């Protein structure tokens, strides 16, 4: 399908040929813009930001870079190219043609998956809305706003599916996506991590490293879906997601690098006296964001996950990668793991494979998280510093699934409620840690300059240098704060 870039809503889904849908989405569009102005990045709406806009769906040349005012960003609806022969590749319906309409038996489940996915997108924009006010450089400010506009586009992707395939209740769900608010006690976002505040840039980098990576794994398993429009939407969203995780990984690396530089300048001195973020505070942030992101995979033994797989709605990560899985029906296997007895003991468990799909996905996610941590540790080792960042045990600080609410330490040892209450301040950011990090969060808006707690990036965006004018301000940005 041709990309129509000049339409009111850029798209490659033939919107001009479906007047009813086009009218419905064009009626949703002003509500989205209103939400963006209210709940999107605070300030900067009148500035020109060097943004990447999706303009095609080919693997090469799909994006266009230019300075744009955010409310004029061309949020579009893009589906990855379709495979004419597409079949359902796993579960009970394996080998049957993929659906290009919602299968009646699975309507409620599909809508639920799409709404849950859709809800995370505006949630993350809301969580990050104040960060531009304390951006450490123009480069970082631009990356934040890029991530934000693309989460907005991912919302569009899910809203398109709701409008096109779910009739009136789909339209109502699409409206509700603009009504719930991250962290609002009366009307919170659906999943836990998306109600956590992101008050500083270290949290933002951890979020884009750990939580966006959950996005990668969830989107990849939905990209296997037998509901073809969902699969194609998610496949294209994954192309944008890679940059978000890059921002997270390199962001944490640059914070570590700067801390190491400051430690080298004054060996033995507390790095906070020089305005750096101590490695043990970075570790606490990692502990927090890794554990809340692990919660996003749901229960280890889940009948929902089993139904999604059985129906062909949600597969495994790289389900169809040659050589990865031989058995796409997964009826005869079990997944071996450990479960708590509730009093500090552990028990082996065997979960029927289909019911273990959340765990299968989560284990892959965890292995992927470890890779970036290893790269961070290389940087620390190269500097000759004896410190290793570690991911906490899957049992630590959990709010979903088998380990929820139980007092396990970072290494997965049962410590009991009392010790947990005492030790918590060594494991998770304290108010004092957060206040210290917050004290460093001062904006730097001059080209080529950077705050003292983070190192500059090695390269800029789209072959531009770090000193490129990534944001052209409409007026003095310091005067706005
Ligand atoms: N918080 O059967 P269970 C992204 C609920 S991130 C609160 O164990 P299931 C992004 C669950 O809803 C990717 N509630 O879990 C990243 C259920 O409720 P009900 C987002 C939770 O359903 C950065 C109950 O607990 N995409 O894209 O198998 C920036 C028992 O559930 C949580 C998706 O998540 C939680 N953490 O799995 C921007 C994909 N976990 O039915 C964007 C779509 C579970 O009892 N969603 N519950 O009321 C899904 O596939 C599944 O809904 C989940 C949960 C994997 C999330």
Boltz pocket constraint, residues with backbone or C-beta under 6 A from the ligand:
constraints:
  - pocket:
      binder: B
      contacts: [[A, 112], [A, 113], [A, 114], [A, 116], [A, 117], [A, 120], [A, 121], [A, 124], [A, 151], [A, 190], [A, 191], [A, 192], [A, 193], [A, 207], [A, 211], [A, 212], [A, 213], [A, 214], [A, 215], [A, 216], [A, 218], [A, 219], [A, 292], [A, 295], [A, 296], [A, 297], [A, 298], [A, 299], [A, 300], [A, 301], [A, 302], [A, 303], [A, 304], [A, 305], [A, 314], [A, 358], [A, 400]]
      max_distance: 6.0
